[in-house]
């Protein structure tokens, strides 16, 4: 019987809103039966919470923190300077934790404070690690917090845990798509389109996606580099020395699903919706070789029963779009006589 690889969970969190979401939504979802409790005796695992002293006081008073502490050691870490850029602060925490996990021969599990983990996701993590996987990547899909969270808590919260299956979570997601998620819809009607991920709605059955910037939710082993320079989804995998067979992209929500929840007003800079030429220019400046290989993978977040013919037709259409973008990228690089990734994004 293979040894269970220890998991070092890592979450950076600060601020009243994020701290509340962390203890009332994120931790309870991780405490569902198919997640952290599925690890069994977990004294070799740990949960590292990078936060501020003020927020730490609120976290440690929460019932979910007490339940987590009964299952595995929990460490409160000082997040340090958070004044400049929140993504840099989070990356600093992930980078430090990745180094410590590697020294402990443990896998780093990198989770934001504002995610809902579908039941069974952590069980899938342990299965994949036992099968030799060194990196697990998931798509980032976002729902509107003000409407999604009350629905989940009223329907799926029992005894302080939030136990929601992948199908149930996708069904809820489709009712509460965040404006940022809508900005990823290639055939959408929003004024902006963010080419980091190309999404297609398949009725109310889910989302079909091709994603350049996937989130490395789990990394393990000596081949993982902690010297990434940007955010964790930027160049961590590009700089790591991993054969493709050891990198697992979660292509089906039944295997693993994490949904981010954000306030409806939350936004970040997104390019105006344009044509292929504008998208290609963005891709040239904002992706690396690993991102472009990953984007060819079709990812499905779906409900239990789907119309397979409709999904297939959508998939063919989506694949044609992605290949068109990648061909355009190759032509742009060749015509500009520049190194891949050197063209400035808008």
Secondary structure, DSSP 8 states (H G I E B T S, - for coil): ------EEEEEE--SHHHHHHIIIIIHHHHTSTTTGGGG-S-TT-EEEEEE-HHHHHHHHTSHHHHHHHHHSEEEEEE----SS-HHHHHHHHHHHHHHHHHHTT-EEEE--TTEEE-TTHHHHHHHHHHTT--EEEE--EEEEHHHHHHHHHHHHEETTEE---HHHHHHHHHHSB-HHHHTTBTT--SSB--TTEEEEE-TTSEEEEEESS-EEEEE-STT------S-TTTSHHHHS---GGGEEE--BTTT--EEEEE-TT------B---HHHHHHHHHHH--HHHHHHTTS-EEEE-SS--HHHHHHHHHHHHHHHHHHHHHHHHHHHHHT--TT-S---
